[in-house]
Each structure stands twice: as C-alpha cells, then as structure tokens.
C-alpha cells in the first residue's frame, strides 16, 4: 500500500500464478461454464455455435458429456433455435442476460447467466449455469399443492354450507313437529266451524228459512279462509318456499301468531306481548 493505493508485490509473478489459479477455479467450480463461438451454417448467418471450452461441471449440470468441439445443432437439433436466440441476443447487444430455461433433451432446468467476450466480431459468448431442476419441481409441487388446498377449502366450505342448510331445515321441521299438537286443535276448530255452518245451512234450507242462509255461509267461508291462511303460513315455514316480500304490519302478524304459541306452550306457561306502534305508543 502506497499513498492509499494498492500496488502489486514485486515478488508476485502474476502471469504464471494467475494462469494456475484460473485453471484450478475452472476445473473445480460448482457451476457449469463454457465458451461458445457463433458460426454461419445452412440455417443462415450465426445460426449455430460450437463449444470451444467447457469445465467438468458442464456434464454434471446438463447431462451431456464431451461437448468441446460439438455443434449445438448436432447436440440438440430440436431446441437449437431457442438457445441461438438467447445467446445471439447477447452477442449482438453486448448486454449480459440471466434466464431460466429447460434443456428438454436431458429433462433439466437450467438457471443461466451469459455475457459476451470481446467484440461482436469475435463471436464469443461465455455461459455460466447450474441445474435447478429440483427447485423447479419443488416450486411446481408447491404451486399444485396450493391450488389443491384452495380447492379443498372451497369444497369444505360448500359442504359446510350444505350441512348448515340441512340443519336449519331439520330444525324447522322439528319446530313444525312441536307445533303439530296445537295446530291440530286449531284445524279441528276451523273444520268444526266450516262443517257446522254447512249443517245449519242445510237445516235452514229444509225448514224453508232461506233468509238465514247467507249468515251461515259467511261464517263457513270465514273459517275456510282462516284455515287457508294458516296452511299457507305452515308451507312457507316448513318448506324452502320463495315468498313475495311486501310491506306489512308486524304487530298484526304477531297477534295472529301468538295464539299458536300459547297453544304450543300449554296452559302452564304464560305468553305476554309488548308491542309498540310507529308513533312510539304501546299497542
């Protein structure tokens, strides 16, 4: 070190020692390395290249032995155009590139970096690469697992929703079963009103007292309409029936429903309501 600037040790013989260091690195480096030279050929100018230099790791990463002196189109004719395009871009632009590509001939996935040596006229490109097949397969397996997991979660959620819908329907039917006792009594009362009204109509007709017939017919029709309304509500409750929503008075609905609740609960339980009008006063 002199004046803050590094200088070479006079005893260090750079050319000889440097050459040996590069040879050791070349032969022992873990990544594959080669130098290729572009050639003109039957497919056009710069349509092929020959391997001028390759280290021992080349075969380990590509699965192709003895590549020095071999032409690309003789080695992998079906893939030659793709590799020519990658390295041809480096040769023409002088810009280094990094990419990942599959060497289909040996079923290897390579992660590659490449740069030009010298000028375009030298036609030389250096390639440094490593086999990442296991990584690519692991990434693919992980991606597939994620997709499968997402589908399994979606299926599980759909099954859960179906189960919840089935449970709600079963609970509805159970509630209907609990109401059956009270409803049977109500239906008997309604049917008794209907049949009683028609019996009276028949008697009055036989007696020639037709002036009283309309009153009994109206009573029978009222009982029949109440029975129809009750049946409609039961169907809406017990089935997945689609109803037409419309504005209604909730207090009146509760009044109609409260009698069913009282009959279901039995006389031992007192049911009270506290209804509020729109104005805020009690119903």
C-alpha positions in Angstrom: 0.0 0.0 0.0 1.5 3.3 -1.0 -0.3 6.7 -0.5 -3.6 4.8 0.0 -3.2 2.9 -3.4 -2.8 -0.9 -3.6 0.3 -2.0 -5.6 1.4 -5.4 -6.7 4.0 -7.2 -4.7 7.2 -7.3 -6.8 7.7 -10.9 -5.8 4.3 -11.9 -7.2 4.6 -13.4 -10.7 1.1 -12.6 -12.0 1.1 -14.4 -15.4 2.2 -17.8 -14.3 0.4 -17.9 -10.9 -2.7 -16.3 -12.3 -3.0 -18.9 -15.1 -2.8 -21.7 -12.5 -5.4 -20.1 -10.3 -7.8 -19.7 -13.2 -7.2 -23.4 -14.2 -8.0 -24.6 -10.6 -11.1 -22.4 -10.4 -12.3 -23.6 -13.9 -11.9 -27.3 -13.1 -13.3 -27.1 -9.5 -16.1 -24.6 -9.7 -19.5 -25.9 -8.9 -21.4 -24.2 -11.7 -21.2 -25.3 -15.3 -19.2 -23.0 -17.6 -18.5 -22.9 -21.3 -17.3 -20.6 -24.0 -19.2 -20.8 -27.3 -18.4 -19.4 -30.7 -21.1 -18.5 -33.2 -20.8 -19.9 -36.7 -22.6 -19.4 -40.0 -24.4 -22.5 -41.3 -27.1 -23.9 -43.6 -29.7 -22.2 -41.5 -28.2 -18.8 -42.1 -25.5 -16.4 -40.6 -24.7 -17.0 -37.0 -27.3 -19.9 -36.9 -25.1 -22.3 -35.0 -22.3 -22.4 -32.4 -19.5 -24.6 -31.3 -18.3 -25.3 -27.8 -14.7 -24.1 -27.5 -14.3 -24.7 -23.8 -16.3 -26.4 -21.1 -15.5 -27.3 -17.5 -16.1 -30.7 -15.8 -19.3 -29.3 -14.1 -20.9 -28.8 -17.6 -21.7 -32.5 -17.9 -22.9 -32.7 -14.2 -25.4 -29.9 -14.8 -26.6 -30.7 -18.3 -26.2 -34.4 -18.5 -24.3 -34.0 -21.8 -20.7 -35.3 -21.9 -17.7 -34.3 -24.1 -19.2 -31.1 -25.5 -16.0 -29.4 -26.5 -15.9 -29.3 -30.3 -19.6 -30.2 -30.6 -22.0 -28.0 -32.6 -25.3 -27.1 -31.0 -27.5 -28.3 -33.9 -25.8 -31.7 -33.7 -26.4 -31.9 -29.9 -30.0 -30.7 -29.6 -31.4 -30.0 -33.1 -35.0 -29.6 -31.8 -34.0 -26.9 -29.3 -31.3 -25.1 -31.2 -33.3 -22.1 -32.3 -34.3 -21.2 -28.7 -30.7 -21.3 -27.4 -29.4 -19.5 -30.5 -32.0 -16.7 -29.8 -30.9 -16.4 -26.1 -27.1 -16.2 -26.8 -27.5 -14.4 -30.1 -29.0 -11.5 -28.3 -26.0 -11.3 -26.0 -23.7 -11.5 -29.0 -25.4 -8.7 -30.9 -26.1 -6.3 -28.0 -23.2 -7.0 -25.7 -25.7 -6.9 -22.7 -25.4 -9.7 -20.2 -28.6 -11.7 -19.5 -30.0 -14.0 -16.9 -32.8 -16.5 -17.6 -34.1 -20.0 -16.8 -34.9 -22.5 -19.5 -35.5 -26.2 -19.8 -33.0 -28.4 -21.6 -35.6 -30.8 -23.0 -33.0 -33.3 -24.3 -31.9 -34.3 -20.8 -35.0 -33.0 -18.9 -33.0 -30.5 -16.9 -34.0 -27.0 -15.9 -31.0 -24.6 -16.1 -30.5 -21.2 -14.5 -28.2 -19.3 -16.9 -26.2 -16.1 -17.0 -24.4 -15.2 -20.1 -22.1 -12.4 -21.3 -20.1 -11.6 -24.5 -16.4 -12.0 -24.6 -14.6 -9.3 -26.7 -16.4 -7.6 -29.6 -19.2 -8.7 -31.9 -16.6 -9.7 -34.5 -15.0 -12.2 -32.1 -18.3 -14.1 -32.0 -17.6 -15.4 -28.5 -20.1 -15.8 -25.6 -19.4 -17.1 -22.1 -22.2 -19.1 -20.4 -22.4 -19.8 -16.6 -25.2 -22.1 -15.5 -26.5 -24.5 -12.8 -29.1 -27.3 -12.7 -32.2 -26.1 -10.8 -34.4 -29.0 -11.8 -35.2 -30.0 -8.2 -36.1 -26.4 -7.3 -38.4 -26.1 -10.3 -40.1 -29.3 -9.4 -40.5 -28.3 -5.8 -42.0 -24.9 -6.9 -44.3 -26.7 -9.2 -45.4 -29.2 -6.5 -45.9 -26.3 -4.1 -48.0 -24.4 -6.6 -50.1 -27.5 -7.3 -50.5 -28.1 -3.6 -51.7 -24.5 -3.1 -54.2 -24.9 -5.9 -55.3 -28.3 -4.4 -55.6 -26.7 -1.0 -57.6 -23.8 -2.2 -60.0 -26.3 -4.0 -60.2 -28.4 -0.9 -61.0 -25.4 1.3 -63.7 -24.3 -1.3 -65.2 -27.8 -1.2 -65.1 -27.9 2.6 -66.9 -24.5 2.8 -69.5 -25.7 0.3 -70.1 -28.9 2.2 -70.4 -26.9 5.4 -72.9 -24.5 3.9 -74.9 -27.5 2.7 -74.8 -29.1 6.1 -75.9 -25.8 7.8 -78.8 -25.5 5.3 -79.8 -29.1 6.1 -79.5 -28.5 9.8 -81.7 -25.3 9.6 -84.3 -27.2 7.5 -84.2 -30.1 10.1 -84.7 -27.5 12.9 -87.6 -26.0 11.0 -89.2 -29.4 10.7 -88.6 -30.2 14.3 -90.3 -26.9 15.2 -93.2 -27.9 13.0 -93.5 -31.2 14.8 -93.6 -29.4 18.1 -96.4 -27.2 16.8 -98.4 -30.1 15.5 -100.4 -30.6 18.7 -101.6 -27.0 18.9 -102.2 -26.8 15.2 -104.3 -29.9 15.1 -106.6 -28.4 17.7 -106.9 -25.2 15.7 -107.6 -27.1 12.5 -110.3 -29.1 14.3 -111.9 -25.8 15.4 -111.8 -24.4 11.9 -113.2 -27.5 10.4 -115.9 -27.7 13.0 -116.9 -24.1 12.2 -117.0 -25.0 8.5 -119.0 -28.2 8.8 -121.3 -26.6 11.5 -122.1 -23.7 9.2 -123.0 -26.0 6.3 -125.1 -28.2 8.6 -127.0 -25.2 9.7 -127.4 -24.1 6.0 -128.8 -27.5 5.2 -131.3 -27.4 8.1 -132.5 -23.9 7.3 -133.0 -24.8 3.6 -135.0 -27.8 4.7 -137.0 -25.6 7.0 -137.6 -23.1 4.3 -135.8 -20.4 6.3 -133.5 -19.2 3.5 -133.2 -15.7 4.9 -130.7 -17.0 7.5 -128.6 -19.0 5.0 -126.2 -16.1 4.0 -125.2 -15.6 7.6 -124.1 -19.2 8.0 -122.5 -19.3 4.6 -120.4 -16.2 5.5 -119.4 -17.9 8.8 -118.3 -21.0 7.0 -116.3 -19.1 4.4 -114.6 -17.1 7.1 -113.5 -20.3 8.8 -112.3 -21.7 5.5 -110.2 -18.6 4.7 -108.6 -18.7 8.1 -107.7 -22.4 7.5 -106.2 -21.5 4.1 -104.2 -18.7 5.6 -102.8 -21.0 8.3 -101.9 -23.6 5.7 -100.1 -21.0 3.7 -98.0 -19.9 6.6 -97.2 -23.5 7.5 -96.0 -24.2 4.0 -93.8 -21.1 4.0 -92.3 -22.1 7.3 -91.7 -25.8 6.6 -90.5 -25.6 3.0 -88.0 -23.5 1.1 -90.8 -21.6 -0.4 -90.0 -18.4 -2.1 -92.4 -15.7 -1.0 -93.1 -12.3 -2.5 -92.0 -9.7 0.1 -94.3 -6.8 0.7 -94.8 -4.2 3.4 -96.9 -5.4 6.3 -97.8 -4.6 9.8 -95.6 -6.7 12.1 -97.8 -6.2 15.1 -100.8 -7.8 13.3 -98.7 -10.8 12.3 -97.6 -11.3 15.9 -101.2 -11.1 17.0 -102.1 -13.9 14.6 -99.1 -15.9 15.6 -99.3 -15.6 19.4 -102.3 -17.8 19.7 -100.4 -20.7 18.1 -97.5 -20.1 20.5 -99.9 -20.2 23.5 -101.4 -23.5 22.3 -97.9 -25.0 21.7 -96.5 -23.9 25.1 -99.5 -25.2 27.0 -101.5 -23.5 29.8 -98.6 -23.8 32.3 -96.7 -21.1 30.5 -98.0 -17.5 30.2 -97.1 -15.7 27.0 -97.2 -11.9 27.1 -96.5 -9.4 24.3 -95.4 -5.8 24.5 -96.0 -4.2 21.1 -95.1 -0.6 20.0 -96.9 1.4 17.4 -95.0 3.5 14.9 -95.8 6.6 16.9 -94.0 5.1 19.9 -97.1 4.3 21.9 -97.9 0.8 23.2 -100.1 -1.5 21.1 
